[in-house]
Structures are given as structure tokens and as C-alpha cells.
Amino acid sequence: MDRFDVIVIGAGPAGASAAFVAAQTGLRVALINRRTFPRDKLCGGLVTGRARRHYADIFGHEMPFHPEDRKTTVDFRYRGQPVGIIEDAPALCATMRWDMDAMLCRHALAAGAQDFTGQAVAEIDRDSGTVKLKGGAMLGYGVLIGADGVNSQVARELFGQPFDRARIGFGLEIEADGAHVDPAAPIRIDLGAAQWGYGWVFPKRCSTTVGVGGVLARNPEMKRAMSAYCEMLGIDAAEASFKGQFLPFGDFRNVPGQGAVLLAGDAAGLVDPITGEGIGYAMQSGQLAAKAALAALSAGQPETALPHYCRALRPMHRALRMARLIRPVIFLPALEPGFARAFQRSSTLRRDYLRLMAGEAEYEQILARLVLRLPRFGLMALRARL
């Protein structure tokens, strides 16, 4: 049996970051992913300023982007109607996860992580601290980091199910091409395109990513919402072409792991329930998980990795809790029209949304302003219904 200090399952942004950081510190690391890279991944692929800062902090250089991928104009809509355009927004970068995730995996392997991509996990045995691959190989670990996405096999091993279906989000997406490809077009965000969610249009060099997402329990007819959104945009897309994925919209695990087994990124539910930001949280949580593993292993107590990790995650969890408090103001049907009208009238609200995505503002700074606006939102919502 081959033994490793750290085994990372999942080689996306969270897993690649964890493997890179752990390998850089001199730990012996195995990086497992059931598919080889590059590979398809359902994701809007919008990389925020927050995500780029985490990337630079982890990998030691700026994330590379083609100039055409850089977007500074955002077109906000509410049920298709314009509510404001920001033309000097903090830069957002539209990327294909096919390219980005392959780059991140290469970084991790170049740092010294041993390559087990293209190999699926057959069994995780926490009692013996081993992972068995479907090809028959048995690997031992000191700390195991599950960064294997929203349908996490590691989370299922720990908790019986990877997420709570009553609270999980769900998104549908297509890559529109041909006449719909305009790299110079602005980012578009449509509030109200789904219940307790939104729609998005992210123009890229080779295609345009179009999708809708929201809380699954509130959207029993998500395909119908996606069809209506495509029709509104003038896109002829058959339902069979829609790709779907569960989205952990703020349904994070308060305790993301057990003992020497940690969860990071989507596997831990670390996605902003308002902006949909997940890539930045994934990279940051992967970094923090690796540091927790190092601290526990250095002390000769791998089972203490989880307490180290939980302490490091406190600021992130606090921000996500505040986002969950704010979310009803934006998405609750009774308040949604009032918020949309206020959003249209207030460039400050629109900029706050973008500053959150850029990491230039935190929910603590915005919560107080929203509380003061609540009576006005209610009045605007009432007027919108009259």
C-alpha cells in the first residue's frame, strides 16, 4: 500500500488548491479525480476579483486571462426589463472551466502532488485511513480532503448524503454559439428569471454561457424557466440540450468533516447564496484545509485537522450566514418587486452587489444599509402590485 500524508479527492479549484498548498509545504500528496483533465464542468465560469485574489495568494502569480475575457460592463435586468447598467464595474473574467481547471490541476502536479486523475474511488475506509481505487490500488492517508463537488462521495461517506435536498439549489445551463457569440457583449444578470434565483448571460470568446438557477424546492419547473429565459433572449434551445447541476446556494456545513477528513469547496456547501460566487470560496477553503492538515500532521495528531479547519473557516461561515439573512430581501416574492425597483433607482445597490463579487465589500458592511431600506422595499413592492 502506498501511503500519503494527504489525499485530496477532487481536482477542481478546491482540490487543486489544497493539493498545491500541501505539496508546497513538503507533504506527500495524492491528487485523485475520476476524470482526466481537461474535462467539462457545468459552471458559469465567471471569475470574480475575490477569486483572482485567492488565486494569486495561493499560486504566487496573477491568474492569466485573455484580454477579451475581461468584463467591466454589467447589464442588470428584472424579469427581462432593464434596471441599470454599470460600465466601470470591478473586472470580472469569463472563462471556460475546461481550461481553468486543467491549469489548476497542472499547478498542483507541478508542485509535487502525485497524479491519480482518471481514477475513480471505490471505497473510503476511515477506520484504516485508506482509499481504494476502482483499479484496485490501495492508498493510505494521514488527512483526507474531500473536494469532490456538490455530489461529494466523501460527504456521503461521512453524513449519509452529500446535501439536503430541501435546501439545495439547482441550475440549468447551455453554451450558445454561432450568432449568439459576441465577446464584446456585457455580462447580463436577470433577477427573477427563477424563483429565489436569477438568470445569467456570460459572453466568452468561443461561446456564450446562458443559465438559470435558484433554490430547487422553489423551482419544480426549472426547465420551463430555462426555456422561457432562452426564448426571451432569442435563443432556440431544445430542453434536451440543457445541462443541470445541483448548486449549494448557502447551504454550507457548519462542521465540514469528521476528525482527519475535511470537506472543501462545493462539497462543504461553500457558495454565496446571493452572488453565486463559488470559485473563490473553493480555492480559499482548499488552501485552509491544506494548512489545517499541515498543522495537525506536524503535531502528530491528524485527527485534530477538523478543529484547525473550523477555526480558519469562521470568517467565511460568518459571511455566508449574513448572506442568508439578506437573501429573503432580494428573493422573497413579497419583497422582490420592491427590491427590483430600488435596485433600478439606486446605483449604490448595484455597485454593492458587484463590490461583493469583487471582494471589495463584505456582507457586514451591507447588512445595516439593507435593514434601513426594508420599509422602503415593502412600500415599493406594494406600489408595484397596485
N, C-alpha and C positions, 0 to 999 in steps of 0.2 A: 504494500500500500504506500502511495506517495503522500507525504504529509506536508501541509502548508500552515503558515501562521494564520493567514486569512484566505478564505474562499469567498469570492464575490459571484453571486448568481445574477445574471443580467448585465449586459454591457452597453446599455444606453447611457444617457447623461449622468444618472446617479451612479451606476455601476462602474463606468469608465473612470469617473472622478474618484470614487472610493479606491479602485484598484491602482490608479496613478499615485494618489497620495500615500497609500500603504506601501507600494513598491519603492517610492522615493525615499521613504524612511529606512529602507533596508529589510523590510519584512518580506518573507517568501509568500507570494500571492498567486492564486489561481483565479483566472477570469473565465467563467462559464457562460455561454449563451447558446440557446438551442439552434439558432440560425447563424450563418456566417454573414459577414458584412462585405459590401453594403446590402441592406435589406429594407423593404418597405416598412413604414411606420405611420399609422393614422395620427396625424398631428398637424395643426395649422402651420407649425414651423415658424412662428413669429418669435424672434429672439429679442427680448427687451434689454434696456440698459442695465437693469438689475442682473439679468442673466450674463451679460457680457462682462460685468464687473466680477462676478463669481468666477467666470472662466479665467479671466486674467489673474485673479488671486490664486487660483489652483494651478494653472498650467504655465504661468510666468510670462505670458505674452498676450497681446490683444487677439481676440478671435478674428480670423481672416474672413473678409466678405468682399464680394464683387461690388463695385460702386452702384450698379443697378439694383442691388438688393437692399440698399439703404433707403428707408422711407421716413419722410418728415411731414407728410400731409395725411391727416386722418379725417375721413368723412363720417360723421355720426348721423344715424337715422333712427327714427322711431316708427315702427310699422310702415317702413318704406318712405316716410316723409323726412326731409332734411331737418335736422335740429342743430346743425353747426359744423363748420369745418375749421380745423386747426392746421395752419400751413407751416408753422415753425415748431412742430412737436419735437420732444426729445426723440432722437433717432431710434427707429425700430428697424430690424433687419429681417427680411423674409427669406427663409432658407428652406431647402429640401432636407428633410430628416435623413433621407438616403445618403446624402453627402456628409452632413454634420455628424451623425452618429458613427459613421465609418472613420472619420477623422479623430473623434474622441477615443474610439477603441484603439486606433493606431498609437495614440499618445500613451495609453495605459500599457500596451505591449512593449513600446519602446522604453518605458521606464523600468521594465523588468518583470511585469506580470506574465505568468505562463499562459499560453493561448489554449483555451479549451472551447473556443467558439465553434459552432456547428455541431455541438454535442448536447443532447438533452439530458436532464436529470431524471433518473428512475426512482430514486429513493433518498430521503434525508433521515438519518438516524441521529437524533440529538443525544441519546444516551451514550453512544460510542463516539460522537463527534465526527461522523463520516457522511460523505455524499457519494452515492453510487450513480454512475453514468449509465445510460442505456446501452452503451457499447461494452459495458462490463467493468470498466476501470473503477477502482475504489480510491477516494481521496479523503484524507483526514484533515481536520481544521482545528485551530485554536479558537478563532472567531469566524462566524458565518454572517455575511451581509447579503440580505435578500433585496436586490434592486431589480426585480423581475416583473415590474409593471403592475397595473391595476388588478390583473388576474393572477397575482403572485402565488406561485406554488409554495414559496416559503411561508407566506402569511396563512395559506390554507393548512400547512403542517402545524403552525403554531396555534391557530384560532379556529380551525374547522371550516372557515370560509374566508375568502380574500377581502370581502367588503359586505356592507349592509345594503341589500337591495332597496330598502325603504328610503335610503338617504343618498344613494349613489347618483351621479349624473350620467348622461348618455349623449353622445354626439354622432352626427352623420356628416359625411364629407365626400366631395368629389374633387378631382383635378380637372378643371375645364381647360381645354386647349383650343387651337385654331383661332377663330375670330375673337375669342374671349381673352387672349393673351395680350396684355398691354403692360409691360414692366414699368411704364411711367405713371400708371394709374395710382390713385391714393389707396391706402388701407381703408376699408369700409367696415363699420361695426353697426349692426342693426339691432337696437333694443326692441324687445317684443316679438322677435322672429320665432321664439319658442317660449313656452311658459317657464318662468323662473330661469331664463337664459337669454341667449341672443344669437344672432347670425353674424357671419364674418366673410369678408372677401379679401384675400391676401394675394395681390398680384406678384408674380415672380417672373424670372427670365423665360422659363420654358412652359409654364402653366400658371393657372390662377386657382388657388385653393379656396373653395367655397364650402361653407358648412353651417350647421345649426347645432346648438347644444343647450341642454338645460337639465333640470332635475328629472330623473327618469319617471318617478311616481307621478309627476305633474304633466307628463307628456306621453299618454298612451298612444297618440297618433303622430309620433315623431316623423315617420316617413311622409305623412301628409304635409306636415310643416315644412319639411325639406323640399318637397315638390312645389309647394306654394312659393317658397323663397326663390327657387331656381326659376320658376315662371315669372316672378316679379323682376328678376334680373335679366330675363330674356335668354335663359339657358335651357336648351332642350335636353333634359337628362332623364333617362328611364330610372325607375326605382331600383332596378337590378344593378345599376352602376354605383349605388350608394354604398359606402363603406362605413361600418359602425364600430363604436368603441365605448366602453364604459369610461366615465370621467369622474375622478374623486373630487367633486366640487366642494372642498372644505370639510369633507368627512374624514378627517385625519384621526389616526390612532393616538390617544393620549399616552399610551405606553407602547411604543413601536418595536416590540420584540420580547424576548424572554432570555435572560441570562447572557450567554455568549452569542445569541442570534439576534441580529438587528435588521430592521426594515428601513429602506431609504427610498426617496422619490415617490412615485405613484404607489408603490407597494405600501408605503406608510400613509397614503392619502394626502400628500403634501402638494395640494394645488389650490391656488387662490379662488374662492368661490364667487368673486366678482369679476376680476380681470381674466381669469382662466390661466394665469401665469403658472407654469409647472416646470419649465426647463431650468429656470434659475434656482427654484427650490430643490430640484433634483440634484443639481451639481453641488449646491451648498450642503445638502443633507448627506450626500455621498462623502464629501470632504470631512464632515463632522463624524460620520460613522467610522471612517478610517482612523481619525485621531483618537476616537474612543477606544477602538481596537488596540491601537498602539499603547495607550495608557494602561489598559487592562493587562495586556501581554507583558509589558515592561515590569509590571508589579507581580507577574506570575499568577495573576488571578483573572483569567479570561472571562469568568462568569460575572465580573463586575463591569463588563463593557456597557451593558444597558444603563446602569446608573450614570456613568460618564456621558453617555449619549443623550439621555433625557435632560441632563443639566444643560448641555450645549444647545439643545433644541428649544429651550424655554422661550427665547425671543421670537422665534419663528411661530411657535404654537400660540403665543400671545397675539401676534399679528393676525393669524388665521381666525382666532376666536373673535377678535374685533370685526373682522370682515364678515363673519357670520351674523354678528349683531346688526351690521349695516345692511346686509343683503335684502331683508324684507322692505326696506325703504325704497329700494330700486325695483324689486321684482314682485312685491305683493300686489295682486290685481287691483286692490282698492287704492293703492298709492301710486301705482305705475304711471297713470296719465299725468298726475301732478309732478312726479319726478321728471318725466319727459319734458313737460312744459318748462320746468325750472332749468333743466339741462339745456334747453334751447335758448333760454334768456340769459343764462349765466356762463360766460366764458371761463369763470373761475372753476365751476364744477367740471367742465370739460377738461380743463388743464389739470385739475386734481386727479382725475382718472388716469391721464397719461403720465403724470408725475409718479403715481403709484406704480405703474408698469415700469417706469424708468428707474425706480428705486430712489427717487429724489424726495419722496414723501412717504410717511408711514400712516397706518390707519389711526393711530393715536392722535395725530395732528388733524385728521379729517373728521373724526367721530364727533367732536364738540361742535364743529360748524354744522354738521348734518342735524344734530339734535335741535339746534336753534332754528333750523329751516323746517322741521317737521310740521308745525301748524300751517305754514305756507304751502307745503306739498299737499296737505289734506284739503285746503281751500281750493287749490288749483285742480286737484283731482275732481272735486265736486263740480267746479265750473265746467270741466271737460265733459262731464256726463250730462250736463243740462242742455 
